[in-house]
Each structure stands twice: as C-alpha cells, then as structure tokens.
Amino acid sequence: MIKLLAVDMDGTCLNSKGDMTDNTLNALKKAAESGVIVVPTTGRNITCLPRKIQNESFYRYVISSNGALAVDKEEDCELFKSYIENDIAVEIVKKCRKHLILIAAHIDRDYYVQGRLLYLGVKHFLGKDSSRIIRVKSMAETLKDKTRHLEEFQFFYHGEKYRDIIKKIIAPFPEVCSAHSRGYAEIYNENGTKGKAVLSLARHLGISQDEIACVGDGENDISMFEIAGHSFAMGNAVEHLKSIADVVLPTNDEDGVAAAIEEYILKTEIQEK
C-alpha cells in the first residue's frame, strides 16, 4: 500500500512550458483525497513553489532545495535540514570568480541571486512563481554572515566544459555534492539529498520504505529512487533514472504524473484494500 508520494516539480509535474496542467493538479488532489500523503519534492526553494499549488491545501509537507529541507507547513517547522557550511560556501564562491558562472542560492527558505543579469533571467524563467527573489552584489559577502543558512547553490553556465570546472571547484570539499542539468548545476550538502529527506520524513510519519512512491526526471531524483519502494521515471527523464525506475511514464508534456497516479498509485490502493 502506497502511503507517501514524493513528486518532483520541474520536468515532472510541470510541462516543458513550466506549467502544471489541470489534469496533473487534479490527479495530485485525487491521490491526497484517497489518503496518500503527497509531498512536493523539488529543487526549488519553498517561496518559489509553482504558483498553481502555492495556496493549495492537498499537501502539508514540502521537501525543497533538493532535500536540504523537509518542512511541515501547518506547524511551520523543519523536520529535516542539511546546510552547506558558510566557510565552505564562501570558498566555493571565490573559486567561481575566475569563470563565467552565474550564482544563485537558497538561503533561509528564500532565493538569492548575485547580480542584475541573473536576477532578470530568473524572474523571466519563474514568472509568477518568483514571489520572493533577493538580489545581492556579492554572494560571498552575504554568506560571511554565519546566522544565514545555505540550503543549496545553483550555478548557471553556458557550455558543457563547465561541468568539469564545477566538479574541480567542489572537489576539495567532500561534504558537498553536485547534480547537473543542461546549463546549470545544483550544489548541496552530501546529507541534503532528496532521498535522505524523504526517508527522514517517512520515519517521522511512521511510513516504511515499501510504502513510499516517487516520481522524477533528473539526476537529483536518483537518491529518492534508491530508497523508495516504488519509482516512476518520466518519459523525458535522464537515461540513468529510466534505467533504475520500476516504470517509465509518458513525458511531462503528456501528463505523466497523472498517468502514474491513475494507473498505478490509485489502482494499488484499490487492489490492496
């Protein structure tokens, strides 16, 4: 019996235009109404959750910043957290200065961007989802304030050579990991993965791994596929994720999440009752 559904947002619930269709939204609500705990599990920070679900009540828990935080919205408390140490973060930012890398960061649930160019780019990409973006001149100076908590970095770049450059930059810091997509990388604490956050939340709720299902499309979803009893890769997912998934779904432009819920999640519920 599936009790918890961890579902990625970008590339999964959101189509290639960055929108969530009514079909997908209604399927998520239907899963919640059936008793499944639906958990948005995203690389985004909490304040930039997709606009279509920001004010919805079908979910109580959110896993954000690729697993750096698991938050109980009702209690406004963090059930799991894993930050990048400020000293390490400052050193990483300084090393990036030699390269054409644009830097954003999730800090204390907010979205920070360094410089005007990236600020405008992020505002354009997120549109109405970008309710709270803070622009700073220097990310290094911002992170020198040790009262701030860094959930993750996002590095934006042009050209595949930067994958190797970024990996070399973070190599001296074994506490830090990276997940790459086309044109950007997400940098996070090794303990702040989606998989560890989902597992921590499940334990808090008394849910076993066999009772967890997850849906995703990217490298940053691998860790939750490794701990979930049931895994569903989008048709547009990276090849490795497809290779380890129990089921490969239609793409995000074909409402793959709705298919997972209607054809597998809810049917499993009905069969096992």
N, C-alpha and C positions, 0 to 999 in steps of 0.2 A: 504493500500500500504506500503510495507516494504522499508524504505529508508536507514536504517543503520543496518549492520550485524556485531555484535560483536562476534568474534570467537576465542575460546581458542586454544592454540597450543599443548602442550604436552598432550597426551592421547586423543586428539581431531583431530587436523589437522595432527599430527604426529602419525604414527603407533607404534606398540609395539617395533619396532627396532629403533625408534627415527627418522624415515624418513618421508618425505612428498611425497606421490606418485604424478606422473604427472597428474593423474585423479583429485586428490584433488586440486592441483595447478591450473589446467585449469578451474575447476569449480569456484574457487575464482575469477579468472580473468574474467570469463564469467559474474559473478554477478556484478563485478565492471563495466564491459562494458555495462551492462543493466541499469546502473545509481545508483545501490546500493552502498553506502559508506561502504566499507569493512574495518573493524578495527581489526587487530590482538590484542587480549586482553589476556595477558599472565602473568604468574607468573615469567617469565624470566625478566632480565633487558634488556634494549634496545640493548646493544652491543652484547648480546648473542641470538638475534633472530635467528630462524632457517636459516641456510645458504641458503636454497633454495629460501627464499624470501628477503634476506638482500638487494639485489640490484634490486628488482622488483619495478615497478612504479604503480602497480594497487591500492596501498593504500597510503594515505597521513598521516593518524593519527595512532598512536600506543598507546595502554594502556598497561603499563608494571608494573612489581613488584606488581602484584595482585591489581592494582588500585591506587598505590601510585602516579603514574604519568600518565597524558594524554598529549602526545606530538604531535605538528604539525611539521612534518618532513620538509616541504617546508620552513616554517618560522623559524625553529629551535627554537621553543618556547614552554613553558609548559602551557597548557590550564587549567590543574588541577594538584595540588600537595598536598600531605599529608604525612609528615615525622614523624618518631618517634623522640622524643626529645633526644638529646645526653646524658643528665644526666640520663634519664631513661634507655637508651640503655646500658650505662656503668654499671649500677647496675644489669641489667639482665645478662650481660656477666659475671660479677663477681660471680653471683649465680650459673652459669653453670659450674664453675671451679671444683665444688665438684663432678661432674658427667661426665660420658663418653659421652659427647655431642660435636660433631664437628660443628664449626660455620662458616657460610658464610654470607655475607651481600651485599646488593645492595646500593652503596654509590655514589651519583652524577653520576648516569647512568652507573657506572662501577661495575664489580663483584669482590669483595674482599673475600679472603678465609684465614682462620687462620691455619697456619701450613702446612708442606710439604705433609702429608698424604692426607688431603682433597684436596689440590691443584692437586695432581696427579689423585685422584679419579674423580674430576670434569672435568679435562682435558680429561680423558678417556671417561666419560659419554657424554660430549657435543661434543667431537671430533672437527671437523672443525667449529662448531658453536661458539667455545670458542676463539673468536678473541682477547679479552682483559680481562685477569684474573690477578688480582694483589694479590700476596701472602704477608701476614703480619705475624709477630711473635705474636703480641698482638692486638686483635680486640678492647679491652678496651682502650689501649693507642691510637689507631687510632681514636676512636670516642671521645676522650677527646678534639680533635681539633674541636671546635664548628663552624668552617667555613665549615665543611663537613655536608652533608645532607643524613641521613639514610632513605632509602625508605622501606627496609624490612630486616629481618633476615631470614636465613634458617638454621635450626638445624637438623643435621643428627645423627641418633642413631640406636642402634641395640636392639630390644626388646620392646614389647608393654608397658611395665611398664613406659617407658619414656614419654609416652603421659601424664600420670598423673603428673609426675615430672615436665614437662614443664608447664603444666597448673598451678601448685602450684607456680612455679617460677614467672610467669607473673601475678598471681592473685592480688598482691598488686598494680598493675598498670592498672586501669580501662581504660586507654587510649589505651591500647594495646590488640589486639585480636590474635587468632591463628587458623590456618586451618591445619589439619593433613592428611598426606597420609602415605602409608606404608613406614616406615623407616625415615621419616623426617617431620618436621613441618615448616610452614611459619608464621612468626610473623610480624604483621603490625599494623599501627595506625588504631584505630576503624573507622576513617573517610576515610581511604585509601582503600576502598573495590572496587572491580570491578564494582559493581552496582552503587556506587556513582560517579565513574569516567565516566562510560558510560552515566549516566544521565546528568552529567555536560557537557560532550561533545555534547550530543544531544541538550541540551538547547543552547549551543554556536552556533550550526548549524541550530537552529530553527526546530528541529525534535521532534515530540511528542512521548510519550511512546508507543502508539499504533503502531507507525511506526518503532519500534526497534525490531529486532530479535536477538537471541543469541544462541550459540551452545557451550556446555561444557561437562565435565565429572567428575569434582571433587567438594569437599566441597567449595573450593574458588570460584566456579562459582554460588553458591546459591544466592548471593546478586544480581547478574545481572539477574538471572531468576525471582527474585522478582519484578524487575522494568520493564522488557521487555514485550511488547505486545505479543510476540511470542517466545516460548522457546523450544529448541530441545536438548534432552539428548542423548549422545552416548550410544550404546548398552553395552559398557564397563564402564559406569558411576557408581558412588556410588548409592546405592538404594534410598537414600533420594532425590537425584537430579532427578532420574527417576520418583519418585512419584509426583513431582511438575511440571514436564515438560508437555507441550502440546503434544509432540510427542517423542517417543523413536526410535532412528535411529539404523541402523546397527552399528557395532563396528568400532573402528579406524583401524582395520585390514581389514575392508570391505568397506573402503571409505565412512563412514557415513556422513561426511561433504558434499561430492559431492552429496550424495543422498538428503540431506536437501535442497541444492541449486537447484538441478534439479527437484525434486518432489514437493517442497513447495515454496521456495523463488521466483524462476523464474515463476512458474505457477501462483502464487499470482499476480505477476507483469502483466502477460499476461491477466489474468481474469479481473483485475481491470482497465486495460486500455480500 
